[in-house]
Amino acid sequence: VGLWIVSSWFLGEKHFFLIVALVTVYGLRAWTEERHLSQDPDYQAYKKKVPWKMIPRFF
């Protein structure tokens, strides 16, 4: 993500804001998918076994 933002800045503001928008959309998609999956009992059990979501030991 960081590389996309840094490299898109050198390509111009239009590309920079496009990448920021795409990263935001994908972040929202992941958040809504997590909310949806959290309703499933099997997924709740999986979440108890795997406490970290995207970045191990951080988030």
PDB file of N, CA, C and O in Angstrom:
ATOM      1  N   VAL A   1       0.836  -1.189   0.000  1.00  0.00           N
ATOM      2  CA  VAL A   1       0.000   0.000   0.000  1.00  0.00           C
ATOM      3  C   VAL A   1       0.873   1.242   0.000  1.00  0.00           C
ATOM      4  O   VAL A   1       0.653   2.159  -0.792  1.00  0.00           O
ATOM      5  N   GLY A   2       1.861   1.277   0.882  1.00  0.00           N
ATOM      6  CA  GLY A   2       2.728   2.449   0.960  1.00  0.00           C
ATOM      7  C   GLY A   2       3.471   2.706  -0.341  1.00  0.00           C
ATOM      8  O   GLY A   2       3.616   3.851  -0.768  1.00  0.00           O
ATOM      9  N   LEU A   3       3.939   1.637  -0.967  1.00  0.00           N
ATOM     10  CA  LEU A   3       4.656   1.784  -2.233  1.00  0.00           C
ATOM     11  C   LEU A   3       3.737   2.348  -3.311  1.00  0.00           C
ATOM     12  O   LEU A   3       4.159   3.181  -4.113  1.00  0.00           O
ATOM     13  N   TRP A   4       2.484   1.901  -3.335  1.00  0.00           N
ATOM     14  CA  TRP A   4       1.526   2.431  -4.310  1.00  0.00           C
ATOM     15  C   TRP A   4       1.346   3.928  -4.124  1.00  0.00           C
ATOM     16  O   TRP A   4       1.340   4.691  -5.090  1.00  0.00           O
ATOM     17  N   ILE A   5       1.201   4.337  -2.874  1.00  0.00           N
ATOM     18  CA  ILE A   5       0.962   5.755  -2.610  1.00  0.00           C
ATOM     19  C   ILE A   5       2.193   6.582  -2.972  1.00  0.00           C
ATOM     20  O   ILE A   5       2.070   7.638  -3.594  1.00  0.00           O
ATOM     21  N   VAL A   6       3.366   6.115  -2.592  1.00  0.00           N
ATOM     22  CA  VAL A   6       4.590   6.860  -2.898  1.00  0.00           C
ATOM     23  C   VAL A   6       4.818   6.931  -4.400  1.00  0.00           C
ATOM     24  O   VAL A   6       5.109   8.003  -4.928  1.00  0.00           O
ATOM     25  N   SER A   7       4.690   5.810  -5.094  1.00  0.00           N
ATOM     26  CA  SER A   7       4.951   5.820  -6.539  1.00  0.00           C
ATOM     27  C   SER A   7       3.880   6.586  -7.299  1.00  0.00           C
ATOM     28  O   SER A   7       4.181   7.216  -8.313  1.00  0.00           O
ATOM     29  N   SER A   8       2.638   6.548  -6.834  1.00  0.00           N
ATOM     30  CA  SER A   8       1.582   7.273  -7.541  1.00  0.00           C
ATOM     31  C   SER A   8       1.749   8.777  -7.394  1.00  0.00           C
ATOM     32  O   SER A   8       1.318   9.532  -8.266  1.00  0.00           O
ATOM     33  N   TRP A   9       2.374   9.230  -6.296  1.00  0.00           N
ATOM     34  CA  TRP A   9       2.601  10.663  -6.119  1.00  0.00           C
ATOM     35  C   TRP A   9       3.533  11.192  -7.213  1.00  0.00           C
ATOM     36  O   TRP A   9       3.360  12.316  -7.683  1.00  0.00           O
ATOM     37  N   PHE A  10       4.508  10.396  -7.615  1.00  0.00           N
ATOM     38  CA  PHE A  10       5.425  10.824  -8.666  1.00  0.00           C
ATOM     39  C   PHE A  10       4.759  10.805 -10.043  1.00  0.00           C
ATOM     40  O   PHE A  10       5.228  11.472 -10.965  1.00  0.00           O
ATOM     41  N   LEU A  11       3.685  10.056 -10.185  1.00  0.00           N
ATOM     42  CA  LEU A  11       2.965  10.011 -11.457  1.00  0.00           C
ATOM     43  C   LEU A  11       1.966  11.154 -11.584  1.00  0.00           C
ATOM     44  O   LEU A  11       1.457  11.415 -12.674  1.00  0.00           O
ATOM     45  N   GLY A  12       1.686  11.827 -10.491  1.00  0.00           N
ATOM     46  CA  GLY A  12       0.778  12.964 -10.523  1.00  0.00           C
ATOM     47  C   GLY A  12      -0.302  12.844  -9.462  1.00  0.00           C
ATOM     48  O   GLY A  12      -0.576  11.763  -8.941  1.00  0.00           O
ATOM     49  N   GLU A  13      -0.905  13.981  -9.159  1.00  0.00           N
ATOM     50  CA  GLU A  13      -1.931  14.020  -8.120  1.00  0.00           C
ATOM     51  C   GLU A  13      -3.140  13.156  -8.467  1.00  0.00           C
ATOM     52  O   GLU A  13      -3.740  12.541  -7.585  1.00  0.00           O
ATOM     53  N   LYS A  14      -3.491  13.110  -9.726  1.00  0.00           N
ATOM     54  CA  LYS A  14      -4.646  12.314 -10.153  1.00  0.00           C
ATOM     55  C   LYS A  14      -4.455  10.846  -9.774  1.00  0.00           C
ATOM     56  O   LYS A  14      -5.366  10.219  -9.236  1.00  0.00           O
ATOM     57  N   HIS A  15      -3.282  10.305 -10.052  1.00  0.00           N
ATOM     58  CA  HIS A  15      -2.997   8.908  -9.717  1.00  0.00           C
ATOM     59  C   HIS A  15      -2.927   8.706  -8.212  1.00  0.00           C
ATOM     60  O   HIS A  15      -3.386   7.687  -7.696  1.00  0.00           O
ATOM     61  N   PHE A  16      -2.356   9.672  -7.509  1.00  0.00           N
ATOM     62  CA  PHE A  16      -2.252   9.579  -6.056  1.00  0.00           C
ATOM     63  C   PHE A  16      -3.638   9.444  -5.432  1.00  0.00           C
ATOM     64  O   PHE A  16      -3.864   8.550  -4.617  1.00  0.00           O
ATOM     65  N   PHE A  17      -4.553  10.311  -5.802  1.00  0.00           N
ATOM     66  CA  PHE A  17      -5.892  10.269  -5.215  1.00  0.00           C
ATOM     67  C   PHE A  17      -6.670   9.034  -5.664  1.00  0.00           C
ATOM     68  O   PHE A  17      -7.508   8.528  -4.917  1.00  0.00           O
ATOM     69  N   LEU A  18      -6.406   8.552  -6.858  1.00  0.00           N
ATOM     70  CA  LEU A  18      -7.037   7.318  -7.318  1.00  0.00           C
ATOM     71  C   LEU A  18      -6.588   6.138  -6.456  1.00  0.00           C
ATOM     72  O   LEU A  18      -7.415   5.327  -6.040  1.00  0.00           O
ATOM     73  N   ILE A  19      -5.303   6.037  -6.190  1.00  0.00           N
ATOM     74  CA  ILE A  19      -4.783   4.951  -5.349  1.00  0.00           C
ATOM     75  C   ILE A  19      -5.328   5.061  -3.932  1.00  0.00           C
ATOM     76  O   ILE A  19      -5.702   4.049  -3.339  1.00  0.00           O
ATOM     77  N   VAL A  20      -5.380   6.266  -3.378  1.00  0.00           N
ATOM     78  CA  VAL A  20      -5.936   6.453  -2.032  1.00  0.00           C
ATOM     79  C   VAL A  20      -7.393   6.005  -2.005  1.00  0.00           C
ATOM     80  O   VAL A  20      -7.820   5.354  -1.052  1.00  0.00           O
ATOM     81  N   ALA A  21      -8.154   6.341  -3.029  1.00  0.00           N
ATOM     82  CA  ALA A  21      -9.557   5.926  -3.098  1.00  0.00           C
ATOM     83  C   ALA A  21      -9.673   4.405  -3.183  1.00  0.00           C
ATOM     84  O   ALA A  21     -10.513   3.813  -2.507  1.00  0.00           O
ATOM     85  N   LEU A  22      -8.846   3.774  -4.000  1.00  0.00           N
ATOM     86  CA  LEU A  22      -8.893   2.317  -4.132  1.00  0.00           C
ATOM     87  C   LEU A  22      -8.517   1.616  -2.831  1.00  0.00           C
ATOM     88  O   LEU A  22      -9.152   0.632  -2.453  1.00  0.00           O
ATOM     89  N   VAL A  23      -7.498   2.110  -2.149  1.00  0.00           N
ATOM     90  CA  VAL A  23      -7.096   1.522  -0.870  1.00  0.00           C
ATOM     91  C   VAL A  23      -8.220   1.677   0.149  1.00  0.00           C
ATOM     92  O   VAL A  23      -8.474   0.765   0.936  1.00  0.00           O
ATOM     93  N   THR A  24      -8.885   2.814   0.140  1.00  0.00           N
ATOM     94  CA  THR A  24     -10.016   3.034   1.047  1.00  0.00           C
ATOM     95  C   THR A  24     -11.147   2.067   0.756  1.00  0.00           C
ATOM     96  O   THR A  24     -11.724   1.494   1.680  1.00  0.00           O
ATOM     97  N   VAL A  25     -11.471   1.877  -0.511  1.00  0.00           N
ATOM     98  CA  VAL A  25     -12.544   0.953  -0.890  1.00  0.00           C
ATOM     99  C   VAL A  25     -12.205  -0.469  -0.450  1.00  0.00           C
ATOM    100  O   VAL A  25     -13.059  -1.169   0.094  1.00  0.00           O
ATOM    101  N   TYR A  26     -10.973  -0.896  -0.680  1.00  0.00           N
ATOM    102  CA  TYR A  26     -10.583  -2.251  -0.272  1.00  0.00           C
ATOM    103  C   TYR A  26     -10.587  -2.406   1.246  1.00  0.00           C
ATOM    104  O   TYR A  26     -10.931  -3.472   1.757  1.00  0.00           O
ATOM    105  N   GLY A  27     -10.212  -1.364   1.965  1.00  0.00           N
ATOM    106  CA  GLY A  27     -10.277  -1.401   3.426  1.00  0.00           C
ATOM    107  C   GLY A  27     -11.704  -1.529   3.923  1.00  0.00           C
ATOM    108  O   GLY A  27     -11.978  -2.306   4.838  1.00  0.00           O
ATOM    109  N   LEU A  28     -12.611  -0.773   3.328  1.00  0.00           N
ATOM    110  CA  LEU A  28     -14.027  -0.872   3.697  1.00  0.00           C
ATOM    111  C   LEU A  28     -14.600  -2.236   3.336  1.00  0.00           C
ATOM    112  O   LEU A  28     -15.418  -2.786   4.075  1.00  0.00           O
ATOM    113  N   ARG A  29     -14.173  -2.778   2.204  1.00  0.00           N
ATOM    114  CA  ARG A  29     -14.645  -4.105   1.807  1.00  0.00           C
ATOM    115  C   ARG A  29     -14.201  -5.160   2.815  1.00  0.00           C
ATOM    116  O   ARG A  29     -14.984  -6.030   3.195  1.00  0.00           O
ATOM    117  N   ALA A  30     -12.954  -5.081   3.245  1.00  0.00           N
ATOM    118  CA  ALA A  30     -12.445  -6.038   4.231  1.00  0.00           C
ATOM    119  C   ALA A  30     -13.199  -5.901   5.551  1.00  0.00           C
ATOM    120  O   ALA A  30     -13.508  -6.901   6.198  1.00  0.00           O
ATOM    121  N   TRP A  31     -13.492  -4.673   5.946  1.00  0.00           N
ATOM    122  CA  TRP A  31     -14.215  -4.427   7.196  1.00  0.00           C
ATOM    123  C   TRP A  31     -15.634  -5.005   7.132  1.00  0.00           C
ATOM    124  O   TRP A  31     -16.080  -5.656   8.077  1.00  0.00           O
ATOM    125  N   THR A  32     -16.345  -4.769   6.021  1.00  0.00           N
ATOM    126  CA  THR A  32     -17.707  -5.296   5.906  1.00  0.00           C
ATOM    127  C   THR A  32     -17.705  -6.818   5.792  1.00  0.00           C
ATOM    128  O   THR A  32     -18.610  -7.474   6.309  1.00  0.00           O
ATOM    129  N   GLU A  33     -16.708  -7.387   5.128  1.00  0.00           N
ATOM    130  CA  GLU A  33     -16.611  -8.847   5.038  1.00  0.00           C
ATOM    131  C   GLU A  33     -16.375  -9.451   6.421  1.00  0.00           C
ATOM    132  O   GLU A  33     -16.948 -10.488   6.755  1.00  0.00           O
ATOM    133  N   GLU A  34     -15.542  -8.809   7.211  1.00  0.00           N
ATOM    134  CA  GLU A  34     -15.280  -9.278   8.575  1.00  0.00           C
ATOM    135  C   GLU A  34     -16.561  -9.241   9.407  1.00  0.00           C
ATOM    136  O   GLU A  34     -16.842 -10.173  10.161  1.00  0.00           O
ATOM    137  N   ARG A  35     -17.327  -8.177   9.273  1.00  0.00           N
ATOM    138  CA  ARG A  35     -18.601  -8.082  10.005  1.00  0.00           C
ATOM    139  C   ARG A  35     -19.551  -9.197   9.583  1.00  0.00           C
ATOM    140  O   ARG A  35     -20.211  -9.803  10.426  1.00  0.00           O
ATOM    141  N   HIS A  36     -19.620  -9.465   8.300  1.00  0.00           N
ATOM    142  CA  HIS A  36     -20.505 -10.511   7.783  1.00  0.00           C
ATOM    143  C   HIS A  36     -20.060 -11.893   8.272  1.00  0.00           C
ATOM    144  O   HIS A  36     -20.877 -12.682   8.746  1.00  0.00           O
ATOM    145  N   LEU A  37     -18.773 -12.176   8.154  1.00  0.00           N
ATOM    146  CA  LEU A  37     -18.264 -13.485   8.566  1.00  0.00           C
ATOM    147  C   LEU A  37     -18.372 -13.699  10.072  1.00  0.00           C
ATOM    148  O   LEU A  37     -18.495 -14.836  10.527  1.00  0.00           O
ATOM    149  N   SER A  38     -18.327 -12.619  10.849  1.00  0.00           N
ATOM    150  CA  SER A  38     -18.387 -12.737  12.307  1.00  0.00           C
ATOM    151  C   SER A  38     -19.718 -13.292  12.800  1.00  0.00           C
ATOM    152  O   SER A  38     -19.834 -13.665  13.967  1.00  0.00           O
ATOM    153  N   GLN A  39     -20.704 -13.351  11.948  1.00  0.00           N
ATOM    154  CA  GLN A  39     -22.006 -13.904  12.330  1.00  0.00           C
ATOM    155  C   GLN A  39     -22.016 -15.429  12.264  1.00  0.00           C
ATOM    156  O   GLN A  39     -22.929 -16.063  12.795  1.00  0.00           O
ATOM    157  N   ASP A  40     -21.027 -16.018  11.628  1.00  0.00           N
ATOM    158  CA  ASP A  40     -20.948 -17.472  11.469  1.00  0.00           C
ATOM    159  C   ASP A  40     -20.245 -18.091  12.680  1.00  0.00           C
ATOM    160  O   ASP A  40     -19.146 -17.661  13.030  1.00  0.00           O
ATOM    161  N   PRO A  41     -20.855 -19.092  13.327  1.00  0.00           N
ATOM    162  CA  PRO A  41     -20.233 -19.724  14.497  1.00  0.00           C
ATOM    163  C   PRO A  41     -18.869 -20.360  14.198  1.00  0.00           C
ATOM    164  O   PRO A  41     -17.968 -20.313  15.036  1.00  0.00           O
ATOM    165  N   ASP A  42     -18.716 -20.949  13.020  1.00  0.00           N
ATOM    166  CA  ASP A  42     -17.421 -21.543  12.658  1.00  0.00           C
ATOM    167  C   ASP A  42     -16.333 -20.471  12.570  1.00  0.00           C
ATOM    168  O   ASP A  42     -15.200 -20.683  13.002  1.00  0.00           O
ATOM    169  N   TYR A  43     -16.692 -19.331  12.011  1.00  0.00           N
ATOM    170  CA  TYR A  43     -15.720 -18.246  11.892  1.00  0.00           C
ATOM    171  C   TYR A  43     -15.388 -17.660  13.267  1.00  0.00           C
ATOM    172  O   TYR A  43     -14.250 -17.255  13.506  1.00  0.00           O
ATOM    173  N   GLN A  44     -16.355 -17.611  14.156  1.00  0.00           N
ATOM    174  CA  GLN A  44     -16.098 -17.139  15.521  1.00  0.00           C
ATOM    175  C   GLN A  44     -15.091 -18.046  16.218  1.00  0.00           C
ATOM    176  O   GLN A  44     -14.207 -17.568  16.930  1.00  0.00           O
ATOM    177  N   ALA A  45     -15.226 -19.357  16.014  1.00  0.00           N
ATOM    178  CA  ALA A  45     -14.264 -20.304  16.590  1.00  0.00           C
ATOM    179  C   ALA A  45     -12.881 -20.103  15.970  1.00  0.00           C
ATOM    180  O   ALA A  45     -11.871 -20.170  16.670  1.00  0.00           O
ATOM    181  N   TYR A  46     -12.835 -19.860  14.676  1.00  0.00           N
ATOM    182  CA  TYR A  46     -11.563 -19.607  13.990  1.00  0.00           C
ATOM    183  C   TYR A  46     -10.893 -18.341  14.538  1.00  0.00           C
ATOM    184  O   TYR A  46      -9.681 -18.320  14.753  1.00  0.00           O
ATOM    185  N   LYS A  47     -11.689 -17.289  14.763  1.00  0.00           N
ATOM    186  CA  LYS A  47     -11.140 -16.040  15.288  1.00  0.00           C
ATOM    187  C   LYS A  47     -10.522 -16.227  16.670  1.00  0.00           C
ATOM    188  O   LYS A  47      -9.557 -15.546  17.016  1.00  0.00           O
ATOM    189  N   LYS A  48     -11.073 -17.141  17.455  1.00  0.00           N
ATOM    190  CA  LYS A  48     -10.505 -17.398  18.778  1.00  0.00           C
ATOM    191  C   LYS A  48      -9.135 -18.075  18.660  1.00  0.00           C
ATOM    192  O   LYS A  48      -8.251 -17.843  19.485  1.00  0.00           O
ATOM    193  N   LYS A  49      -8.965 -18.912  17.634  1.00  0.00           N
ATOM    194  CA  LYS A  49      -7.689 -19.596  17.426  1.00  0.00           C
ATOM    195  C   LYS A  49      -6.652 -18.678  16.784  1.00  0.00           C
ATOM    196  O   LYS A  49      -5.457 -18.822  17.043  1.00  0.00           O
ATOM    197  N   VAL A  50      -7.097 -17.733  15.948  1.00  0.00           N
ATOM    198  CA  VAL A  50      -6.204 -16.828  15.218  1.00  0.00           C
ATOM    199  C   VAL A  50      -6.571 -15.390  15.607  1.00  0.00           C
ATOM    200  O   VAL A  50      -7.439 -14.787  14.977  1.00  0.00           O
ATOM    201  N   PRO A  51      -5.917 -14.836  16.641  1.00  0.00           N
ATOM    202  CA  PRO A  51      -6.326 -13.521  17.129  1.00  0.00           C
ATOM    203  C   PRO A  51      -5.921 -12.348  16.232  1.00  0.00           C
ATOM    204  O   PRO A  51      -6.549 -11.290  16.283  1.00  0.00           O
ATOM    205  N   TRP A  52      -4.888 -12.521  15.418  1.00  0.00           N
ATOM    206  CA  TRP A  52      -4.414 -11.403  14.599  1.00  0.00           C
ATOM    207  C   TRP A  52      -5.091 -11.431  13.241  1.00  0.00           C
ATOM    208  O   TRP A  52      -5.302 -12.501  12.670  1.00  0.00           O
ATOM    209  N   LYS A  53      -5.434 -10.260  12.723  1.00  0.00           N
ATOM    210  CA  LYS A  53      -6.182 -10.185  11.474  1.00  0.00           C
ATOM    211  C   LYS A  53      -5.271  -9.986  10.269  1.00  0.00           C
ATOM    212  O   LYS A  53      -5.062 -10.914   9.487  1.00  0.00           O
ATOM    213  N   MET A  54      -4.732  -8.787  10.115  1.00  0.00           N
ATOM    214  CA  MET A  54      -3.976  -8.484   8.902  1.00  0.00           C
ATOM    215  C   MET A  54      -2.469  -8.513   9.111  1.00  0.00           C
ATOM    216  O   MET A  54      -1.736  -9.086   8.306  1.00  0.00           O
ATOM    217  N   ILE A  55      -2.009  -7.893  10.195  1.00  0.00           N
ATOM    218  CA  ILE A  55      -0.579  -7.810  10.458  1.00  0.00           C
ATOM    219  C   ILE A  55      -0.307  -8.541  11.770  1.00  0.00           C
ATOM    220  O   ILE A  55      -0.721  -8.063  12.826  1.00  0.00           O
ATOM    221  N   PRO A  56       0.378  -9.686  11.737  1.00  0.00           N
ATOM    222  CA  PRO A  56       0.610 -10.468  12.953  1.00  0.00           C
ATOM    223  C   PRO A  56       1.240  -9.647  14.077  1.00  0.00           C
ATOM    224  O   PRO A  56       2.162  -8.863  13.851  1.00  0.00           O
ATOM    225  N   ARG A  57       0.730  -9.840  15.277  1.00  0.00           N
ATOM    226  CA  ARG A  57       1.182  -9.195  16.512  1.00  0.00           C
ATOM    227  C   ARG A  57       0.958  -7.688  16.536  1.00  0.00           C
ATOM    228  O   ARG A  57       1.438  -7.002  17.438  1.00  0.00           O
ATOM    229  N   PHE A  58       0.234  -7.172  15.553  1.00  0.00           N
ATOM    230  CA  PHE A  58      -0.015  -5.733  15.517  1.00  0.00           C
ATOM    231  C   PHE A  58      -1.494  -5.427  15.345  1.00  0.00           C
ATOM    232  O   PHE A  58      -2.078  -4.696  16.145  1.00  0.00           O
ATOM    233  N   PHE A  59      -2.103  -5.988  14.296  1.00  0.00           N
ATOM    234  CA  PHE A  59      -3.504  -5.678  13.993  1.00  0.00           C
ATOM    235  C   PHE A  59      -4.199  -6.928  13.523  1.00  0.00           C
ATOM    236  O   PHE A  59      -5.390  -6.893  13.213  1.00  0.00           O
TER     237      PHE A  59
END
